[in-house]
Amino acid sequence: MTEPQNGAMTEPQNGAAADRHNGAAAGPLLEVAHLSVSFRHGRRTFQALDEVSLDVRPGETVGVVGESGAGKSTLGRAILGLVPVTSGTIQFRGQDITRAGHRARVAVAARLQVVFQDPNSSLNPARTIGSSLAEPLLGQRTPRGEVAGRVAAMLTRVGLPPSAADRYPREFSGGQRQRIAIARALIVSPDLVVCDEALSGLDLSVQAQIINLLLELRASLGLAYLFIGHDLAVIRHLASRVVVLRRGRVVERGTAEQVCEQPADAYTRALMDAAPVPDPREERARLSARVALAAARPGGTP
């Protein structure tokens, strides 16, 4: 099976105009306030997040960007209940889920889903794609007679044929498996999807295809995304607002246009300069910026 050939990247719309269902006028769907997460290693404590605050409104995409170790994936995992919170609060649809138990998290999962960097983390290699997509539906007690039709419809929506339901993950390319992971997240009709480095590991042409898919799904389904990544240039194509993390702290926030075109913080400017470009001369200049960014890290290593 070949990857769909629609690699041209859709030009992003500006600010809140890119988001659906009047997200800018509605109350927050997700609200994170003064969130801190720390981990103990023997006698030492590592502060992964320090007083991080952000919100995501219905139909909106908010990007969280930073280099490796900035705390962005820890933020996503805290929102999903996968790591314990030290202090602060997380509210989803007006409900405090900061320390929600298993039963409450199961209920929230119908509205809050995730797409990880590695699609294999949500796909069982021993099960067909149809079985993997059916599992969350059956968990919600969807009538069995409706399951196959919903699986086929969702596969079609993400650009794959319904016959893909009868095949196994190993039979698909990396880009196709990410489409399947997106289908699995969306099949329960969530309000918000956390995309944690969902484009990393894909080549540029496939990245463009997945970006176009995410944009189309947002427009047609009214989805909100919390898009976590390290490439500001990519996030700009998806997000109306951007939060920049460094060493667990917010160093800059604003509209995607403001942050990308007129970054106020030197770290944000370094992230912009670190993005690879096709022009060899400009790429050499940006290589110098990447070296400077690496030198600014603790220990001075990439």
C-alpha positions as CSV (number, residue, x, y, z in Angstrom):
1,M,0.0,0.0,0.0
2,T,1.4,3.4,-1.0
3,E,1.2,6.7,0.9
4,P,-1.5,9.1,-0.4
5,Q,0.1,11.6,-2.7
6,N,-1.0,15.0,-1.4
7,G,2.3,16.3,0.0
8,A,1.8,20.0,-0.7
9,M,1.5,21.7,2.7
10,T,-1.7,23.7,3.1
11,E,-1.0,27.4,3.9
12,P,-2.1,28.1,7.4
13,Q,-4.8,30.6,8.2
14,N,-4.1,33.4,10.6
15,G,-4.7,33.3,14.3
16,A,-8.2,32.5,15.6
17,A,-9.6,32.5,12.1
18,A,-8.0,29.1,11.6
19,D,-9.9,27.6,14.4
20,R,-13.5,26.4,14.3
21,H,-16.6,26.6,16.4
22,N,-15.8,30.1,17.7
23,G,-13.1,28.8,19.9
24,A,-11.7,32.2,20.7
25,A,-15.1,33.3,22.1
26,A,-15.8,30.2,24.1
27,G,-14.4,29.3,27.5
28,P,-11.4,27.1,27.8
29,L,-11.7,23.4,26.9
30,L,-8.4,22.7,28.7
31,E,-7.0,24.9,31.4
32,V,-3.6,24.3,33.0
33,A,-2.7,26.6,35.9
34,H,0.7,26.9,37.6
35,L,1.5,23.2,36.9
36,S,4.7,21.8,38.4
37,V,6.0,18.3,38.1
38,S,9.2,17.0,39.8
39,F,10.9,13.6,39.8
40,R,13.1,12.2,42.5
41,H,16.4,10.4,41.5
42,G,17.8,9.0,44.7
43,R,18.4,12.1,46.9
44,R,18.1,14.5,44.1
45,T,15.0,16.2,42.7
46,F,14.6,17.1,39.0
47,Q,12.1,19.9,38.2
48,A,10.5,18.8,34.9
49,L,7.8,21.6,34.9
50,D,7.8,24.8,36.9
51,E,4.6,26.8,37.2
52,V,3.4,26.2,33.6
53,S,0.1,27.7,32.6
54,L,-1.8,27.5,29.3
55,D,-5.3,27.0,27.9
56,V,-6.9,25.5,24.8
57,R,-10.3,26.6,23.6
58,P,-12.8,24.6,21.6
59,G,-11.7,24.2,18.0
60,E,-8.3,25.8,18.6
61,T,-4.8,24.5,18.1
62,V,-2.1,25.5,20.7
63,G,1.5,24.6,20.0
64,V,4.0,23.8,22.8
65,V,7.5,23.9,21.5
66,G,11.0,23.4,23.0
67,E,14.1,21.4,22.6
68,S,14.6,17.9,24.0
69,G,14.4,18.1,27.8
70,A,12.3,21.3,27.8
71,G,9.4,19.5,29.6
72,K,6.9,19.6,26.8
73,S,6.2,15.8,26.7
74,T,6.0,15.8,30.5
75,L,3.3,18.4,30.2
76,G,1.4,16.3,27.8
77,R,1.7,13.2,30.0
78,A,0.6,15.2,33.0
79,I,-2.5,16.3,31.2
80,L,-3.2,12.7,30.2
81,G,-2.7,11.5,33.8
82,L,0.4,9.5,33.0
83,V,2.7,11.3,35.4
84,P,1.8,12.6,38.9
85,V,1.5,16.4,39.4
86,T,3.5,18.0,42.1
87,S,1.4,21.2,42.3
88,G,-1.0,23.2,40.2
89,T,-4.3,22.2,38.5
90,I,-5.5,20.8,35.2
91,Q,-9.2,21.4,34.3
92,F,-10.9,19.8,31.3
93,R,-14.3,20.9,30.2
94,G,-14.7,22.6,33.6
95,Q,-13.8,19.4,35.6
96,D,-10.6,19.2,37.8
97,I,-8.7,16.2,36.5
98,T,-5.4,17.0,38.2
99,R,-5.5,13.9,40.4
100,A,-8.4,12.0,38.8
101,G,-8.7,8.3,39.6
102,H,-8.9,5.5,37.1
103,R,-12.7,5.6,36.7
104,A,-12.8,9.4,36.2
105,R,-9.9,9.1,33.6
106,V,-11.8,6.4,31.7
107,A,-14.7,8.8,31.4
108,V,-12.5,11.7,30.3
109,A,-10.8,9.5,27.7
110,A,-13.9,9.7,25.5
111,R,-13.2,13.4,25.1
112,L,-9.4,13.7,25.5
113,Q,-7.2,11.5,23.3
114,V,-3.6,11.4,22.3
115,V,-1.4,10.7,19.3
116,F,2.2,9.7,20.2
117,Q,5.4,10.0,18.2
118,D,5.5,6.2,17.8
119,P,2.3,4.9,16.3
120,N,3.2,1.4,17.4
121,S,2.6,2.5,21.0
122,S,-1.2,2.5,20.3
123,L,-1.2,-0.5,17.9
124,N,-0.9,-4.2,18.9
125,P,1.2,-6.0,16.3
126,A,-0.8,-9.2,16.9
127,R,-4.1,-7.6,16.2
128,T,-5.6,-6.4,12.9
129,I,-6.1,-2.7,12.4
130,G,-9.9,-3.2,12.5
131,S,-9.6,-4.9,15.9
132,S,-7.4,-2.0,17.3
133,L,-9.8,0.6,16.1
134,A,-12.8,-1.3,17.4
135,E,-11.4,-1.7,20.9
136,P,-12.2,1.9,22.2
137,L,-15.7,1.7,20.6
138,L,-16.5,-1.5,22.4
139,G,-15.1,0.0,25.6
140,Q,-17.8,2.7,25.2
141,R,-20.4,-0.1,24.7
142,T,-21.0,0.9,21.0
143,P,-23.5,-1.7,19.5
144,R,-21.4,-4.3,17.8
145,G,-23.5,-4.0,14.6
146,E,-22.2,-0.4,14.3
147,V,-18.6,-1.0,14.9
148,A,-17.4,-2.3,11.5
149,G,-19.1,0.6,9.7
150,R,-17.6,3.2,12.0
151,V,-14.1,1.7,11.6
152,A,-14.4,1.7,7.8
153,A,-15.7,5.3,7.8
154,M,-12.8,6.5,10.0
155,L,-10.2,4.7,7.9
156,T,-11.6,6.5,4.9
157,R,-11.5,9.8,6.7
158,V,-7.8,9.5,7.4
159,G,-7.0,8.5,3.8
160,L,-6.9,4.7,4.0
161,P,-9.2,2.2,2.3
162,P,-11.7,0.3,4.5
163,S,-9.8,-3.0,3.5
164,A,-7.0,-1.8,5.8
165,A,-9.1,-3.1,8.7
166,D,-8.1,-6.6,7.8
167,R,-4.4,-6.1,7.8
168,Y,-1.7,-5.9,10.5
169,P,0.5,-2.9,11.5
170,R,3.6,-4.4,10.0
171,E,2.0,-4.2,6.6
172,F,2.0,-0.4,6.6
173,S,4.5,2.4,6.2
174,G,5.4,4.7,9.1
175,G,3.2,7.4,7.7
176,Q,0.3,5.0,7.2
177,R,0.7,3.8,10.8
178,Q,0.5,7.3,12.0
179,R,-2.7,7.8,10.0
180,I,-4.1,4.7,11.8
181,A,-3.0,6.0,15.2
182,I,-4.9,9.3,14.4
183,A,-7.9,7.2,13.4
184,R,-7.8,5.3,16.7
185,A,-7.7,8.6,18.6
186,L,-10.6,10.1,16.7
187,I,-12.9,7.2,16.5
188,V,-14.4,8.0,19.9
189,S,-15.2,11.6,18.8
190,P,-12.9,13.5,21.2
191,D,-13.0,17.2,21.8
192,L,-9.2,17.6,22.3
193,V,-6.3,15.6,20.9
194,V,-2.8,15.9,22.4
195,C,-0.3,15.4,19.6
196,D,3.0,14.5,21.3
197,E,5.8,14.8,18.6
198,A,3.3,13.2,16.2
199,L,5.4,14.2,13.1
200,S,8.8,13.3,14.4
201,G,10.4,10.4,12.7
202,L,8.5,11.0,9.4
203,D,10.2,12.3,6.3
204,L,9.3,15.8,5.1
205,S,6.9,14.8,2.4
206,V,5.0,12.5,4.8
207,Q,5.0,15.2,7.5
208,A,3.3,17.6,5.0
209,Q,0.6,15.0,4.3
210,I,-0.1,14.4,8.0
211,I,-0.2,18.2,8.6
212,N,-2.8,18.5,5.8
213,L,-4.8,15.7,7.3
214,L,-4.8,17.2,10.8
215,L,-5.9,20.6,9.3
216,E,-8.7,18.9,7.4
217,L,-9.8,16.9,10.4
218,R,-9.8,20.1,12.6
219,A,-11.9,21.9,10.0
220,S,-14.5,19.1,9.5
221,L,-14.8,17.8,13.0
222,G,-14.2,20.9,15.1
223,L,-11.3,19.4,16.9
224,A,-8.9,21.1,19.3
225,Y,-5.3,20.1,19.4
226,L,-2.5,20.6,21.9
227,F,0.4,20.1,19.5
228,I,3.7,19.3,21.1
229,G,6.9,19.5,19.1
230,H,10.4,20.9,18.6
231,D,10.1,22.5,15.2
232,L,8.5,26.0,15.3
233,A,8.2,26.1,11.5
234,V,6.0,23.0,11.5
235,I,3.9,24.1,14.5
236,R,3.2,27.5,12.8
237,H,1.3,25.6,10.1
238,L,-1.0,24.1,12.7
239,A,-1.3,26.4,15.7
240,S,-3.0,29.8,16.3
241,R,-1.1,30.3,19.6
242,V,2.3,29.0,20.7
243,V,3.9,28.4,24.1
244,V,7.7,28.1,24.3
245,L,9.2,26.0,27.0
246,R,12.7,25.9,28.2
247,R,13.9,23.8,31.1
248,G,10.4,23.3,32.3
249,R,9.4,27.0,32.3
250,V,7.4,29.2,29.8
251,V,9.8,31.7,28.3
252,E,7.4,33.1,25.6
253,R,3.8,32.8,24.5
254,G,1.7,34.6,21.9
255,T,0.1,34.1,18.5
256,A,1.9,31.9,16.1
257,E,2.6,34.9,13.9
258,Q,4.1,36.9,16.8
259,V,6.2,34.1,18.2
260,C,7.6,33.0,14.8
261,E,8.1,36.4,13.1
262,Q,8.9,38.6,16.0
263,P,10.2,36.3,18.8
264,A,10.9,38.3,22.0
265,D,13.2,35.7,23.7
266,A,16.6,34.8,22.5
267,Y,15.9,31.1,23.1
268,T,12.8,31.3,20.7
269,R,15.0,33.0,18.1
270,A,17.5,30.2,18.4
271,L,14.7,27.6,17.9
272,M,13.6,29.4,14.7
273,D,17.2,29.5,13.5
274,A,17.7,25.8,14.3
275,A,14.9,24.7,11.8
276,P,16.5,23.2,8.7
277,V,15.9,24.9,5.3
278,P,16.7,23.9,1.7
279,D,19.0,26.9,0.9
280,P,22.6,25.7,1.6
281,R,23.9,29.1,2.6
282,E,21.0,29.8,5.0
283,E,21.4,26.3,6.3
284,R,25.1,26.9,7.1
285,A,24.0,30.0,9.1
286,R,21.4,28.0,10.9
287,L,23.9,25.3,11.7
288,S,25.9,27.9,13.6
289,A,22.7,28.7,15.5
290,R,22.1,25.1,16.4
291,V,25.7,24.9,17.7
292,A,25.0,27.9,19.9
293,L,21.7,26.4,21.1
294,A,23.5,23.2,22.1
295,A,26.2,25.2,23.9
296,A,23.5,26.9,25.9
297,R,22.2,23.6,27.3
298,P,23.3,22.3,30.7
299,G,26.6,20.6,30.0
300,G,26.9,22.3,26.6
301,T,25.9,19.1,24.7
302,P,23.2,18.6,22.0
